[in-house]
Amino acid sequence: PALTLADRFGCRVTGITISDVGLSRARVAARDRGLDDRVDFQWADAMANGQPDASYDRAWVMESSHLMDNKQALIGEVARVLRPGGRVGLCDIIAHSPFGTGEIMKHGRDLLLLDRVFGRARMETFVEYERLAVDAGLHWHSAEDMTAATLPTFAAWRANADTHRDAVVELIGVDGLDEFVRASQVLADCWKSGKLGYGMIVATKP
């Protein structure tokens, strides 16, 4: 996505990640596409990113906030590095309603499966993200529920895993593939039940 932004809009992009493998692959991809003069990939934690104050016109949190425990720190850092008039977009899994204790106990096995396959996650509602944005001094712009549009993602994941079964098994084993397929179905069920979904949030810095 960072390379696409730089290529399509001619902008400079800084991409951050805490994945050493992801960082290495991103830098190779930027070099291969001749964009390493405009796209800088760095190892950094989005909850304490180390970037200068008021140094960016745009910030994009792409499908990663659910893996960050301290959402307040994340949104606070975004607000800090944006210039006045800057805008942030956040795209990720959204909780349509918080999981109660009873639901956690009932669906505990499925939730543990999601943790093993996709990483330990904590989803927030649109309402909570709005509160965090306002508390960080941002102006809440919009929230778009994209749950219905993203539901086919999980069937596509399973089909893709089946198409490339041998390669996937070589990477993560038969048990890993089985858990991935089952976890994808769990997410699809969460989408269909209305418990979880996908959303895009936009806020601006005054």
Backbone as JSON, one array per atom type, in Angstrom:
{
  "sequence": "PALTLADRFGCRVTGITISDVGLSRARVAARDRGLDDRVDFQWADAMANGQPDASYDRAWVMESSHLMDNKQALIGEVARVLRPGGRVGLCDIIAHSPFGTGEIMKHGRDLLLLDRVFGRARMETFVEYERLAVDAGLHWHSAEDMTAATLPTFAAWRANADTHRDAVVELIGVDGLDEFVRASQVLADCWKSGKLGYGMIVATKP",
  "N": [[0.8, -1.23, 0.0], [1.94, 1.28, 0.74], [3.79, 1.67, -1.31], [2.09, 1.79, -3.5], [0.66, 4.16, -2.93], [2.75, 6.07, -3.11], [3.49, 5.73, -5.77], [1.13, 6.28, -7.19], [0.31, 8.84, -6.35], [2.56, 10.35, -6.15], [3.69, 11.06, -3.75], [5.65, 11.34, -0.7], [6.34, 8.66, 1.49], [6.34, 7.23, 4.71], [6.68, 4.12, 6.05], [5.87, 2.06, 8.79], [6.7, -0.7, 10.94], [6.73, -3.49, 13.24], [7.71, -5.84, 12.49], [10.42, -7.68, 11.62], [10.83, -9.3, 9.37], [8.81, -8.36, 7.66], [9.7, -5.73, 7.34], [12.14, -6.09, 5.99], [11.28, -7.3, 3.58], [9.62, -5.28, 2.59], [11.41, -3.2, 2.07], [12.97, -4.35, 0.04], [11.0, -4.62, -1.92], [10.4, -1.92, -2.41], [12.81, -1.06, -3.48], [12.95, -2.7, -5.76], [10.86, -1.7, -7.26], [11.73, 0.78, -7.83], [11.22, 2.85, -6.06], [12.43, 3.53, -3.73], [13.51, 5.98, -3.17], [11.46, 7.57, -2.43], [9.9, 6.23, -0.64], [10.17, 5.27, 2.63], [10.9, 2.73, 4.75], [10.62, 1.85, 8.11], [11.66, 0.39, 11.26], [9.43, 0.54, 13.77], [7.3, 1.18, 16.56], [3.9, 1.71, 16.51], [2.59, 2.71, 18.7], [4.4, 4.23, 19.98], [5.99, 5.96, 18.13], [8.24, 7.53, 17.53], [8.54, 9.52, 15.63], [8.97, 12.93, 14.41], [7.2, 15.73, 15.92], [4.22, 17.04, 14.42], [4.77, 16.4, 11.66], [3.69, 15.15, 9.46], [1.33, 15.03, 6.75], [-0.68, 13.23, 6.33], [-1.95, 10.28, 7.9], [-2.1, 6.78, 8.09], [-3.61, 4.07, 9.44], [-3.47, 0.86, 8.98], [-5.27, -1.96, 9.22], [-4.17, -2.94, 11.64], [-4.52, -1.91, 14.17], [-6.06, -3.47, 15.84], [-4.32, -5.23, 16.97], [-2.96, -3.84, 18.82], [-2.56, -3.08, 22.15], [-2.78, -0.68, 23.57], [-4.78, 1.55, 22.67], [-5.23, 4.23, 23.11], [-2.66, 5.31, 23.24], [-1.84, 4.82, 20.61], [-3.65, 6.41, 19.02], [-3.08, 8.87, 20.13], [-0.38, 9.22, 19.36], [-0.7, 9.34, 16.59], [-2.16, 11.74, 16.39], [-0.23, 13.48, 17.38], [1.88, 13.46, 15.46], [0.7, 14.49, 13.21], [0.3, 17.33, 11.08], [-1.31, 20.56, 11.56], [-4.53, 20.52, 10.14], [-4.07, 18.1, 9.02], [-4.9, 14.67, 8.23], [-6.22, 11.56, 9.4], [-6.67, 8.16, 8.53], [-8.23, 5.19, 9.51], [-8.4, 1.8, 9.12], [-9.93, -1.19, 9.91], [-10.71, -4.2, 11.87], [-13.75, -4.0, 13.59], [-15.47, -3.85, 16.66], [-18.79, -4.45, 17.02], [-20.25, -4.54, 19.28], [-19.23, -4.75, 22.68], [-17.61, -7.75, 23.91], [-19.21, -9.68, 26.29], [-18.74, -11.16, 29.6], [-20.01, -13.66, 29.73], [-20.22, -14.33, 27.02], [-17.54, -14.51, 26.32], [-16.79, -16.73, 27.81], [-18.44, -18.65, 26.63], [-17.58, -18.69, 23.98], [-14.92, -19.16, 24.22], [-13.03, -21.08, 23.26], [-13.02, -20.64, 20.49], [-12.12, -17.99, 20.45], [-9.55, -18.26, 21.47], [-8.44, -19.74, 19.42], [-8.46, -17.82, 17.35], [-6.59, -16.06, 18.43], [-4.25, -17.63, 18.34], [-3.9, -18.01, 15.59], [-4.05, -15.48, 14.3], [-2.93, -13.65, 16.03], [-2.83, -12.03, 19.25], [-5.61, -10.1, 19.98], [-7.48, -7.03, 20.35], [-10.45, -5.63, 19.88], [-12.16, -2.53, 19.16], [-15.1, -0.43, 19.47], [-16.88, 1.75, 17.15], [-17.75, 3.92, 18.63], [-15.95, 4.02, 20.79], [-13.55, 4.52, 19.44], [-14.13, 7.05, 18.45], [-14.29, 8.5, 20.84], [-11.63, 8.27, 21.71], [-10.3, 9.63, 19.65], [-11.32, 12.25, 19.86], [-10.5, 12.87, 22.47], [-7.79, 12.98, 21.98], [-7.56, 15.33, 20.71], [-8.41, 15.47, 18.11], [-10.59, 16.08, 15.3], [-13.55, 14.46, 14.82], [-14.44, 12.94, 11.88], [-15.73, 10.96, 10.1], [-17.3, 7.69, 10.02], [-17.36, 4.62, 8.53], [-19.19, 1.75, 7.99], [-18.11, -1.23, 6.81], [-18.75, -3.87, 6.8], [-20.48, -5.74, 5.42], [-19.42, -5.59, 2.85], [-16.92, -6.67, 3.19], [-17.24, -9.28, 4.01], [-17.0, -11.44, 2.07], [-14.27, -11.83, 2.06], [-13.3, -13.88, 3.76], [-14.13, -16.34, 2.7], [-12.66, -16.17, 0.38], [-10.07, -16.28, 1.42], [-10.01, -18.93, 2.39], [-10.39, -20.36, 0.02], [-8.12, -19.6, -1.37], [-6.13, -20.66, 0.23], [-6.67, -23.35, -0.16], [-6.18, -23.62, -2.89], [-3.44, -23.21, -2.97], [-2.45, -25.22, -1.39], [-0.27, -27.09, -0.99], [2.01, -25.42, -0.83], [1.31, -23.86, 1.36], [1.14, -25.78, 3.41], [3.8, -26.53, 3.49], [4.89, -24.26, 4.6], [3.53, -23.81, 7.11], [2.6, -26.22, 8.02], [0.32, -29.09, 8.26], [-1.46, -28.99, 10.44], [-1.34, -26.26, 11.0], [-2.48, -25.19, 8.69], [-5.06, -26.26, 8.89], [-5.96, -24.99, 11.23], [-5.9, -22.33, 10.36], [-7.91, -22.34, 8.37], [-10.16, -23.0, 9.93], [-10.16, -20.81, 11.7], [-10.65, -18.72, 9.95], [-13.27, -19.29, 9.28], [-14.46, -18.89, 11.76], [-14.17, -16.11, 12.03], [-15.78, -15.31, 9.87], [-18.26, -16.18, 10.82], [-18.51, -14.46, 13.01], [-18.77, -12.04, 11.68], [-21.22, -12.49, 10.36], [-22.96, -12.8, 12.5], [-23.0, -10.31, 13.52], [-21.37, -9.51, 15.53], [-18.68, -8.8, 15.18], [-17.01, -6.72, 12.74], [-16.04, -4.74, 9.89], [-14.47, -1.62, 9.55], [-14.06, 1.81, 8.47], [-12.46, 4.66, 9.55], [-12.28, 8.18, 9.81], [-10.51, 11.05, 10.75], [-9.62, 14.44, 11.58], [-6.97, 16.84, 12.16], [-7.27, 19.77, 13.9]],
  "CA": [[0.0, 0.0, 0.0], [2.81, 2.46, 0.76], [4.35, 1.82, -2.65], [0.99, 2.23, -4.37], [0.42, 5.58, -2.65], [3.85, 6.86, -3.66], [3.47, 5.62, -7.22], [-0.08, 6.88, -7.75], [0.13, 10.24, -6.0], [3.83, 11.05, -6.17], [3.99, 11.57, -2.41], [6.65, 10.62, 0.11], [5.66, 7.81, 2.47], [7.09, 6.49, 5.71], [5.95, 2.97, 6.54], [6.47, 1.5, 10.0], [6.28, -2.04, 11.35], [7.6, -4.14, 14.23], [8.08, -7.13, 11.91], [11.71, -7.64, 10.91], [10.63, -9.91, 8.05], [8.03, -7.41, 6.87], [10.54, -4.59, 7.03], [13.09, -6.5, 4.97], [10.58, -7.51, 2.31], [9.13, -3.99, 2.1], [12.55, -2.46, 1.52], [13.3, -4.98, -1.24], [9.94, -4.27, -2.87], [10.57, -0.52, -2.78], [13.97, -0.99, -4.37], [12.61, -3.35, -7.03], [9.94, -0.84, -8.02], [12.37, 2.07, -8.04], [10.53, 3.84, -5.23], [13.1, 3.67, -2.44], [13.84, 7.38, -2.92], [10.25, 8.24, -1.95], [9.27, 5.43, 0.41], [11.14, 4.9, 3.68], [10.34, 1.79, 5.7], [11.36, 1.88, 9.36], [11.18, -0.4, 12.39], [8.91, 1.44, 14.81], [6.04, 0.79, 17.2], [2.93, 2.79, 16.28], [2.16, 3.28, 19.98], [5.49, 5.15, 20.36], [6.63, 5.82, 16.82], [9.52, 8.23, 17.46], [8.58, 10.51, 14.55], [8.88, 14.32, 14.91], [5.89, 16.36, 16.04], [3.65, 17.79, 13.31], [5.65, 16.16, 10.52], [3.0, 14.43, 8.39], [0.04, 15.54, 6.28], [-1.65, 12.14, 6.39], [-1.56, 9.06, 8.61], [-2.98, 5.66, 7.74], [-3.46, 2.89, 10.3], [-4.09, -0.15, 8.13], [-5.5, -3.33, 9.68], [-3.17, -3.28, 12.66], [-4.86, -1.36, 15.48], [-6.65, -4.52, 16.69], [-3.23, -5.94, 17.62], [-2.3, -2.91, 19.75], [-3.32, -3.03, 23.4], [-2.98, 0.7, 24.05], [-5.35, 2.34, 21.58], [-5.07, 5.64, 23.44], [-1.32, 5.7, 22.82], [-1.83, 4.82, 19.15], [-4.34, 7.59, 18.49], [-2.33, 10.02, 20.59], [0.79, 9.35, 18.5], [-1.18, 9.82, 15.29], [-2.48, 13.17, 16.53], [1.01, 14.22, 17.62], [2.72, 13.6, 14.28], [-0.01, 15.19, 12.14], [0.31, 18.79, 11.02], [-2.66, 21.13, 11.56], [-5.19, 20.25, 8.86], [-3.76, 16.74, 8.61], [-6.01, 13.72, 8.33], [-5.89, 10.16, 9.65], [-7.64, 7.13, 8.19], [-7.98, 3.93, 10.2], [-9.21, 0.71, 8.57], [-9.64, -2.37, 10.72], [-11.82, -4.93, 12.48], [-14.48, -3.19, 14.55], [-16.43, -4.55, 17.51], [-20.1, -3.78, 17.0], [-20.6, -4.43, 20.69], [-18.18, -5.43, 23.47], [-17.86, -9.12, 24.34], [-19.47, -9.83, 27.71], [-18.08, -12.28, 30.24], [-20.69, -14.88, 29.32], [-19.85, -14.64, 25.63], [-16.14, -14.93, 26.32], [-16.76, -18.11, 28.31], [-19.12, -19.5, 25.66], [-16.82, -18.77, 22.74], [-13.51, -19.11, 24.59], [-12.19, -21.91, 22.39], [-12.89, -19.94, 19.21], [-11.31, -16.79, 20.65], [-8.16, -18.72, 21.6], [-8.02, -20.11, 18.07], [-8.14, -16.57, 16.64], [-5.33, -15.55, 18.98], [-3.14, -18.44, 17.85], [-3.73, -17.88, 14.14], [-3.9, -14.1, 13.83], [-2.31, -12.8, 17.03], [-3.73, -11.56, 20.31], [-6.26, -8.89, 19.47], [-8.54, -6.37, 21.13], [-11.19, -4.74, 18.99], [-12.95, -1.47, 19.78], [-16.28, 0.02, 18.74], [-16.8, 3.09, 16.57], [-17.96, 4.89, 19.7], [-14.71, 4.15, 21.55], [-12.56, 5.21, 18.59], [-14.48, 8.47, 18.41], [-13.88, 9.08, 22.13], [-10.17, 8.37, 21.73], [-9.9, 10.67, 18.71], [-11.67, 13.55, 20.45], [-9.61, 13.07, 23.61], [-6.46, 13.29, 21.46], [-7.6, 16.64, 20.07], [-8.78, 15.36, 16.7], [-11.98, 16.31, 14.93], [-14.13, 13.25, 14.24], [-14.98, 13.25, 10.55], [-16.7, 9.99, 9.63], [-17.1, 6.26, 10.27], [-18.1, 3.85, 7.52], [-19.27, 0.32, 8.27], [-17.86, -1.97, 5.57], [-18.86, -5.27, 7.17], [-21.07, -6.54, 4.34], [-18.52, -5.59, 1.69], [-15.7, -7.45, 3.47], [-17.56, -10.66, 4.37], [-16.44, -12.44, 1.14], [-12.82, -12.0, 2.29], [-12.95, -15.12, 4.45], [-14.27, -17.42, 1.72], [-11.52, -16.04, -0.53], [-8.9, -16.79, 2.15], [-10.06, -20.39, 2.43], [-10.19, -20.84, -1.35], [-6.72, -19.36, -1.72], [-5.34, -21.65, 0.97], [-6.88, -24.64, -0.8], [-5.5, -23.58, -4.19], [-2.0, -23.26, -2.73], [-2.36, -26.08, -0.22], [1.07, -27.66, -0.8], [2.91, -24.36, -0.41], [0.92, -23.45, 2.72], [1.55, -26.85, 4.32], [5.26, -26.44, 3.63], [5.2, -23.12, 5.46], [2.96, -23.84, 8.46], [2.19, -27.57, 8.38], [-1.09, -29.47, 8.08], [-2.22, -28.46, 11.57], [-1.43, -24.81, 10.83], [-3.47, -24.93, 7.64], [-6.37, -26.58, 9.44], [-6.33, -23.92, 12.16], [-6.18, -21.13, 9.58], [-9.23, -22.5, 7.74], [-11.18, -22.92, 10.98], [-10.18, -19.44, 12.22], [-11.31, -17.91, 8.93], [-14.71, -19.52, 9.42], [-14.88, -18.22, 12.99], [-14.33, -14.68, 11.71], [-16.97, -15.17, 9.02], [-19.43, -16.31, 11.7], [-18.6, -13.22, 13.8], [-19.3, -11.04, 10.76], [-22.63, -12.79, 10.1], [-23.74, -12.61, 13.73], [-23.02, -8.89, 13.86], [-20.52, -9.23, 16.68], [-17.53, -8.08, 14.64], [-17.14, -6.27, 11.36], [-14.91, -3.97, 9.37], [-14.84, -0.22, 9.44], [-13.08, 2.84, 8.11], [-12.64, 5.86, 10.37], [-11.51, 9.33, 9.36], [-10.5, 12.19, 11.67], [-8.69, 15.49, 11.15], [-6.36, 17.63, 13.23], [-7.61, 21.21, 13.7]],
  "C": [[0.84, 1.28, 0.0], [3.38, 2.72, -0.62], [3.28, 2.3, -3.63], [0.69, 3.71, -4.18], [1.49, 6.45, -3.29], [3.81, 6.87, -5.18], [2.3, 6.39, -7.82], [-0.14, 8.38, -7.52], [1.44, 11.03, -5.97], [4.25, 11.6, -4.82], [5.14, 10.79, -1.79], [5.91, 9.88, 1.22], [6.67, 7.2, 3.42], [6.22, 5.35, 6.21], [6.64, 2.39, 7.75], [5.88, 0.14, 10.32], [7.21, -2.52, 12.46], [7.98, -5.54, 13.76], [9.39, -6.99, 11.15], [11.59, -8.22, 9.5], [9.87, -8.95, 7.13], [8.86, -6.22, 6.43], [11.52, -4.93, 5.9], [12.42, -6.65, 3.61], [10.08, -6.19, 1.72], [10.25, -3.18, 1.46], [12.98, -3.03, 0.17], [12.27, -4.6, -2.3], [10.06, -2.83, -3.33], [11.74, -0.35, -3.75], [13.66, -1.58, -5.74], [11.7, -2.49, -7.9], [10.51, 0.56, -8.25], [11.74, 3.19, -7.24], [11.23, 4.09, -3.9], [13.58, 5.09, -2.17], [12.65, 8.15, -2.35], [9.55, 7.49, -0.83], [10.33, 4.92, 1.37], [10.45, 3.98, 4.67], [11.24, 1.73, 6.94], [10.78, 0.89, 10.37], [10.73, 0.58, 13.46], [7.58, 0.91, 15.3], [5.06, 1.95, 17.06], [2.43, 3.42, 17.57], [3.22, 4.21, 20.57], [6.41, 5.21, 19.15], [7.94, 6.57, 16.65], [9.64, 9.25, 16.35], [8.46, 11.93, 15.13], [7.43, 14.81, 15.01], [5.51, 17.06, 14.73], [4.48, 17.64, 12.02], [4.97, 15.47, 9.33], [1.67, 15.1, 8.04], [-1.06, 14.5, 6.42], [-1.07, 10.99, 7.23], [-2.58, 7.99, 8.26], [-2.64, 4.49, 8.63], [-4.21, 1.76, 9.61], [-4.09, -1.53, 8.77], [-4.46, -3.8, 10.7], [-3.57, -2.83, 14.05], [-5.42, -2.44, 16.41], [-5.57, -5.31, 17.44], [-2.5, -5.07, 18.65], [-3.16, -2.77, 21.0], [-3.69, -1.61, 23.8], [-3.47, 1.58, 22.9], [-5.19, 3.84, 21.83], [-3.7, 6.13, 23.01], [-1.23, 5.77, 21.3], [-2.45, 6.09, 18.59], [-3.62, 8.86, 18.91], [-1.09, 10.28, 19.75], [0.41, 9.84, 17.11], [-1.45, 11.32, 15.35], [-1.21, 13.99, 16.67], [1.78, 14.47, 16.33], [2.02, 14.3, 13.12], [0.18, 16.7, 12.24], [-1.12, 19.3, 11.16], [-3.29, 20.98, 10.17], [-4.94, 18.85, 8.35], [-4.92, 15.8, 8.89], [-5.48, 12.31, 8.59], [-7.03, 9.28, 9.16], [-7.25, 5.85, 8.91], [-8.94, 2.89, 9.63], [-8.9, -0.55, 9.35], [-10.92, -3.08, 11.14], [-12.43, -4.03, 13.56], [-15.4, -4.09, 15.37], [-17.75, -3.79, 17.45], [-20.68, -3.66, 18.4], [-19.55, -5.2, 21.48], [-18.58, -6.87, 23.82], [-18.08, -9.13, 25.85], [-18.77, -11.06, 28.27], [-18.68, -13.61, 29.81], [-20.31, -15.3, 27.92], [-18.41, -15.11, 25.53], [-16.02, -16.38, 26.78], [-17.36, -19.07, 27.28], [-18.26, -19.74, 24.42], [-15.31, -18.78, 23.0], [-12.6, -19.89, 23.66], [-11.97, -21.23, 21.03], [-11.99, -18.71, 19.34], [-9.83, -17.16, 20.79], [-7.6, -19.14, 20.25], [-7.64, -18.87, 17.26], [-6.82, -15.99, 17.12], [-4.13, -16.31, 18.41], [-2.85, -18.17, 16.37], [-3.37, -16.46, 13.73], [-3.19, -13.17, 14.82], [-3.32, -12.31, 18.05], [-4.3, -10.2, 19.95], [-7.25, -8.32, 20.49], [-9.21, -5.36, 20.22], [-11.98, -3.7, 19.78], [-14.13, -1.09, 18.88], [-16.01, 1.37, 18.08], [-16.89, 4.15, 17.66], [-16.66, 5.11, 20.49], [-13.63, 4.84, 20.72], [-12.86, 6.71, 18.5], [-14.05, 9.15, 19.71], [-12.37, 9.28, 22.17], [-9.68, 9.49, 20.81], [-10.15, 12.06, 19.29], [-10.76, 13.87, 21.63], [-8.2, 13.45, 23.17], [-6.42, 14.63, 20.74], [-7.93, 16.61, 18.6], [-10.25, 15.67, 16.5], [-12.51, 15.07, 14.24], [-14.83, 13.59, 12.93], [-16.05, 12.25, 10.12], [-16.31, 8.58, 10.05], [-17.97, 5.5, 9.28], [-18.03, 2.37, 7.86], [-19.17, -0.44, 6.94], [-17.97, -3.48, 5.8], [-19.38, -6.14, 6.02], [-20.11, -6.67, 3.16], [-17.31, -6.49, 1.91], [-15.98, -8.9, 3.84], [-16.98, -11.69, 3.39], [-14.95, -12.69, 1.31], [-12.5, -13.39, 2.82], [-13.11, -16.34, 3.55], [-13.1, -17.38, 0.74], [-10.25, -16.55, 0.12], [-8.86, -18.31, 2.09], [-9.81, -20.98, 1.03], [-8.74, -20.7, -1.77], [-5.81, -20.37, -1.03], [-5.48, -23.03, 0.33], [-6.13, -24.72, -2.13], [-4.0, -23.78, -4.02], [-1.66, -24.18, -1.55], [-0.93, -26.58, 0.03], [2.05, -26.61, -0.28], [2.61, -23.93, 1.02], [1.36, -24.5, 3.74], [3.05, -26.83, 4.55], [5.65, -25.34, 4.6], [4.75, -23.33, 6.91], [2.46, -25.22, 8.88], [0.7, -27.82, 8.2], [-1.94, -28.9, 9.2], [-2.39, -26.95, 11.46], [-2.46, -24.44, 9.79], [-4.88, -25.17, 8.16], [-6.85, -25.48, 10.39], [-6.65, -22.63, 11.42], [-7.57, -21.2, 8.94], [-10.33, -22.36, 8.77], [-11.29, -21.5, 11.53], [-10.86, -18.5, 11.22], [-12.82, -18.07, 9.01], [-15.25, -18.86, 10.69], [-15.1, -16.73, 12.74], [-15.56, -14.45, 10.85], [-18.24, -15.26, 9.86], [-19.62, -15.06, 12.56], [-19.16, -12.08, 12.95], [-20.82, -11.24, 10.6], [-23.51, -12.55, 11.32], [-23.83, -11.15, 14.13], [-22.14, -8.54, 15.03], [-19.3, -8.41, 16.27], [-17.81, -7.65, 13.21], [-15.91, -5.48, 10.97], [-15.35, -2.53, 9.18], [-13.7, 0.67, 9.0], [-13.45, 4.12, 8.85], [-11.77, 6.97, 9.84], [-11.64, 10.45, 10.4], [-9.45, 13.2, 11.18], [-8.14, 16.23, 12.37], [-6.64, 19.1, 12.97], [-6.36, 22.06, 13.46]]
}
